[in-house]
Amino acid sequence: MHLPHVLQVPHDAHATAGVRDTWIAPAGRSWDAIRTVRSTGLRALDRLPGRPGAVLVHPRHLWLYFLVPAGAATAWDLPHTTALSRNSHLVLPPPDRELPPGPYWLLSPRRVPLCTETDVLRTALRCVLDGDRV
């Protein structure tokens, strides 16, 4: 299996092969991730101006993960979300997996930029969580 070069995990000594062509990859190296429940994430996605970055779906737990630039999660403090950086890992599906079973890309890094701008994502999520509109 080969993930896109931009994710930089196939040759990463810290990434390990998972099941069903997935990789277990460390956050905090090329990207961090912001996790939220799927319903909140989808509503925030509708509020993001411009072109969002890659978004990963974990269907078993109904979570969405937004990839953000590495280091962005260290200052993340938005309630009802979880920032994943160093000492965290994500199960990454192949770049062409855009449907279940298992983790899949809602927005694949093949089609969109790797990362969503951190401040833009924070604003969209805050608006959803506060019940406001952008």
C-alpha positions in Angstrom: 0.0 0.0 0.0 1.2 3.5 -0.8 -0.1 6.6 0.9 0.3 10.0 -0.8 3.8 11.4 -0.4 2.3 14.4 1.3 1.3 12.3 4.3 4.9 11.1 4.7 4.1 7.8 6.4 5.1 4.9 4.1 8.8 5.6 4.9 8.3 6.9 8.4 10.0 4.6 10.9 7.2 5.5 13.3 4.3 4.4 11.1 3.2 0.8 11.1 1.0 -1.2 8.7 -2.5 -1.8 10.0 -5.3 -4.0 8.8 -7.2 -3.5 5.4 -4.4 -1.5 3.8 -4.3 1.1 6.6 -1.3 2.7 8.3 -1.1 3.7 12.0 0.7 7.0 11.7 2.0 9.4 14.4 0.5 12.9 14.6 2.7 15.8 15.3 5.2 15.2 12.6 3.8 16.3 9.2 0.3 17.1 10.6 -1.8 17.3 13.7 -5.5 16.4 13.9 -8.6 17.8 15.5 -11.2 15.3 16.4 -14.9 16.1 16.8 -18.2 14.2 16.6 -19.3 13.7 13.1 -22.4 15.9 13.3 -20.4 18.9 14.6 -17.6 18.3 12.1 -20.0 18.2 9.1 -21.7 21.4 10.2 -18.3 23.1 10.7 -17.2 21.8 7.2 -20.2 23.7 5.7 -19.0 26.9 7.4 -15.4 26.7 6.2 -14.6 29.3 3.7 -12.4 28.4 0.7 -11.0 24.9 0.3 -10.7 22.8 3.4 -7.9 20.2 4.0 -8.2 16.5 4.3 -10.9 15.1 6.6 -10.9 11.5 7.9 -13.9 9.6 9.1 -13.8 6.9 11.8 -17.3 5.4 11.3 -17.3 3.1 14.3 -17.1 6.0 16.7 -18.8 8.6 14.5 -15.7 10.9 14.6 -14.3 13.3 12.1 -10.6 14.2 12.1 -9.5 17.5 10.4 -5.8 17.5 9.5 -4.1 20.7 10.5 -0.5 21.9 10.3 1.9 20.1 12.7 2.2 22.0 16.0 -1.3 23.5 15.7 -2.8 21.2 18.3 -0.5 22.3 21.1 -2.4 25.6 21.5 -5.9 24.1 20.8 -8.4 24.6 23.6 -11.8 24.3 22.0 -14.3 22.4 24.2 -16.0 19.3 22.7 -13.0 18.7 20.4 -9.8 16.8 20.9 -6.4 17.9 19.6 -4.0 15.1 18.6 -0.3 15.8 18.2 2.8 14.1 19.4 2.2 10.9 21.4 -1.0 10.4 19.3 -1.6 8.2 16.3 -4.3 7.9 13.7 -5.3 5.0 11.5 -5.0 6.3 8.0 -6.8 4.6 5.1 -5.5 4.4 1.6 -5.9 7.7 -0.2 -8.5 6.3 -2.5 -10.8 4.9 0.2 -13.7 7.3 0.3 -16.3 4.9 1.7 -16.5 2.4 4.6 -15.8 -0.2 5.7 -13.3 1.1 8.2 -11.8 4.5 8.3 -12.1 6.5 5.1 -11.5 10.0 3.7 -14.5 12.3 3.5 -12.1 14.7 1.8 -9.1 12.8 0.5 -5.6 14.3 0.4 -5.6 13.3 -3.2 -8.3 15.9 -3.9 -7.7 18.7 -1.4 -4.8 20.3 0.4 -3.4 18.2 3.3 -4.3 20.7 6.1 -7.1 23.0 7.0 -6.0 26.4 8.3 -6.1 26.2 12.1 -7.8 29.5 12.8 -10.4 29.0 10.1 -11.3 25.6 11.5 -11.4 26.9 15.1 -13.8 29.7 14.0 -16.1 27.3 12.2 -16.2 24.8 15.0 -16.8 27.6 17.6 -19.7 28.9 15.6 -21.3 25.4 15.4 -20.7 24.8 19.1 -22.1 28.2 20.1 -25.0 27.8 17.7 -24.0 30.9 15.6 -23.5 31.3 11.9 -20.4 32.5 10.2 
